[in-house]
Amino acid sequence: MARSSTRPTSRDVAQAAGVSQAAVSLVLGDKWRGRVSETTAERVREAARDLGYRPNLAARNLRLGRTRTVLLVVPALTTEFFAGVYTGAARVAAAHGFGVVLYPSPEGIGPARDPFASAQAALDGVIASSMAADALTAIRGDQLPLVMLDSDPTGSLGAATVNLDIADGVRQVTTHLLGLGHRRILHLAADVPSWTFEVRARELAAHMATTPGTEIRTARAPISIDGALTATEAALTAPGPRPTAVVCDDDKLAAGAYKALRRLGLRIPDDISVTGLDDLALATAIDPELTTVRLDAELFGERGMHALMAVLEGREPENRDIPVELVVRGSTAPPPTPA
């Protein structure tokens, strides 16, 4: 189909698809269900693609009084996990004609200044990780339609929540290690006051307690390789029987644990097993490759955006945790036989 030299209009799309401009508006505004057929909707979408038609969002926003912009508030971008969350969220947002502004909440210095003169004037809604929830007050994001990620469903500012099934991930890790024969565990815990890390500690303790003769030692570390190295080294040189496995709250902590174990002359997994949680690219970059729990970051972002779209449209968001999967690699094995 030939393209004109001027910017195509909804009238051009209507002509090409053989429908009314009203039908074009319904389809491209994603309000066609029950009003036009699936076949007609696809014909309109195809005509819009062929013509290179893009809705005039500025004009539409003046009519609707909406900016069609969502703020995604995440912790400082120290891993690719939240890049995946953004990718998934932006994909769903684009399908609904929304844009996404990424707002990393800086670590160590508190939330940054409000990036907008008025958050309410500039935004339609907010998606926020519980790890960055402190930023919400500074940008008044808690006064907008809100969806919280990785957050306690009973205490998330009254917002809708979308969660990965972290509890099940920890149960899968613990079952794996207990099955291999491990009874003494070092929990390398993220030193971050967040619900998601509280869940990890609680589930690990509860599941270990189902097997007699088990012991958990906890070491806390900032989510950094150097912090994890220091905490692991201190924990494993403390008095008492040495743990036979290190359960890390995330893969970055596991990488720091690897460095500490090598400094101490311990072999992975012959002398000590290590597990992570995330399945970042890092998990297969270290040697041996890391046994960890795979979290689908893009699906997480997609589900978060779907939930916000539901809130904006007055619908009830889906209330079901996203499944996670243990990926067993070379960093876990049965504990060494006592000499």
Secondary structure in CASP SS format (residue, H / E / C, confidence):
PFRMAT SS
TARGET T0000
AUTHOR 0000-0000-0000
METHOD secondary structure of the structure
MODEL  1
M C 1.00
A C 1.00
R C 1.00
S C 1.00
S C 1.00
T C 1.00
R C 1.00
P C 1.00
T C 1.00
S H 1.00
R H 1.00
D H 1.00
V H 1.00
A H 1.00
Q H 1.00
A H 1.00
A H 1.00
G C 1.00
V C 1.00
S C 1.00
Q H 1.00
A H 1.00
A H 1.00
V H 1.00
S H 1.00
L H 1.00
V H 1.00
L H 1.00
G C 1.00
D C 1.00
K C 1.00
W C 1.00
R C 1.00
G C 1.00
R C 1.00
V C 1.00
S C 1.00
E H 1.00
T H 1.00
T H 1.00
A H 1.00
E H 1.00
R H 1.00
V H 1.00
R H 1.00
E H 1.00
A H 1.00
A H 1.00
R H 1.00
D H 1.00
L H 1.00
G C 1.00
Y C 1.00
R C 1.00
P C 1.00
N C 1.00
L H 1.00
A H 1.00
A H 1.00
R H 1.00
N H 1.00
L H 1.00
R H 1.00
L H 1.00
G C 1.00
R C 1.00
T C 1.00
R C 1.00
T E 1.00
V E 1.00
L E 1.00
L E 1.00
V E 1.00
V E 1.00
P E 1.00
A C 1.00
L C 1.00
T C 1.00
T C 1.00
E C 1.00
F H 1.00
F H 1.00
A H 1.00
G H 1.00
V H 1.00
Y H 1.00
T H 1.00
G H 1.00
A H 1.00
A H 1.00
R H 1.00
V H 1.00
A H 1.00
A H 1.00
A H 1.00
H C 1.00
G C 1.00
F C 1.00
G E 1.00
V E 1.00
V E 1.00
L E 1.00
Y E 1.00
P E 1.00
S E 1.00
P C 1.00
E C 1.00
G C 1.00
I C 1.00
G C 1.00
P C 1.00
A C 1.00
R C 1.00
D C 1.00
P C 1.00
F C 1.00
A C 1.00
S C 1.00
A H 1.00
Q H 1.00
A H 1.00
A H 1.00
L C 1.00
D C 1.00
G E 1.00
V E 1.00
I E 1.00
A E 1.00
S E 1.00
S H 1.00
M H 1.00
A H 1.00
A C 1.00
D H 1.00
A H 1.00
L H 1.00
T H 1.00
A H 1.00
I C 1.00
R C 1.00
G H 1.00
D H 1.00
Q H 1.00
L C 1.00
P C 1.00
L E 1.00
V E 1.00
M E 1.00
L E 1.00
D C 1.00
S C 1.00
D C 1.00
P C 1.00
T C 1.00
G C 1.00
S C 1.00
L C 1.00
G C 1.00
A C 1.00
A E 1.00
T E 1.00
V E 1.00
N C 1.00
L E 1.00
D C 1.00
I H 1.00
A H 1.00
D H 1.00
G H 1.00
V H 1.00
R H 1.00
Q H 1.00
V H 1.00
T H 1.00
T H 1.00
H H 1.00
L H 1.00
L H 1.00
G H 1.00
L H 1.00
G C 1.00
H C 1.00
R C 1.00
R E 1.00
I E 1.00
L E 1.00
H E 1.00
L E 1.00
A E 1.00
A E 1.00
D C 1.00
V C 1.00
P C 1.00
S C 1.00
W H 1.00
T H 1.00
F H 1.00
E H 1.00
V H 1.00
R H 1.00
A H 1.00
R H 1.00
E H 1.00
L H 1.00
A H 1.00
A H 1.00
H H 1.00
M H 1.00
A C 1.00
T C 1.00
T C 1.00
P C 1.00
G C 1.00
T C 1.00
E E 1.00
I E 1.00
R E 1.00
T E 1.00
A E 1.00
R E 1.00
A E 1.00
P C 1.00
I C 1.00
S C 1.00
I H 1.00
D H 1.00
G H 1.00
A H 1.00
L H 1.00
T H 1.00
A H 1.00
T H 1.00
E H 1.00
A H 1.00
A H 1.00
L H 1.00
T C 1.00
A C 1.00
P C 1.00
G C 1.00
P C 1.00
R C 1.00
P C 1.00
T C 1.00
A E 1.00
V E 1.00
V E 1.00
C E 1.00
D C 1.00
D C 1.00
D H 1.00
K H 1.00
L H 1.00
A H 1.00
A H 1.00
G H 1.00
A H 1.00
Y H 1.00
K H 1.00
A H 1.00
L H 1.00
R H 1.00
R H 1.00
L C 1.00
G C 1.00
L C 1.00
R C 1.00
I C 1.00
P C 1.00
D C 1.00
D C 1.00
I C 1.00
S E 1.00
V E 1.00
T E 1.00
G C 1.00
L C 1.00
D E 1.00
D C 1.00
L C 1.00
A C 1.00
L H 1.00
A H 1.00
T H 1.00
A H 1.00
I C 1.00
D C 1.00
P C 1.00
E C 1.00
L C 1.00
T E 1.00
T E 1.00
V E 1.00
R E 1.00
L C 1.00
D C 1.00
A H 1.00
E H 1.00
L H 1.00
F H 1.00
G H 1.00
E H 1.00
R H 1.00
G H 1.00
M H 1.00
H H 1.00
A H 1.00
L H 1.00
M H 1.00
A H 1.00
V H 1.00
L H 1.00
E C 1.00
G C 1.00
R C 1.00
E C 1.00
P C 1.00
E C 1.00
N C 1.00
R C 1.00
D C 1.00
I E 1.00
P C 1.00
V C 1.00
E E 1.00
L E 1.00
V E 1.00
V C 1.00
R C 1.00
G C 1.00
S C 1.00
T C 1.00
A C 1.00
P C 1.00
P C 1.00
P C 1.00
T C 1.00
P C 1.00
A C 1.00
END
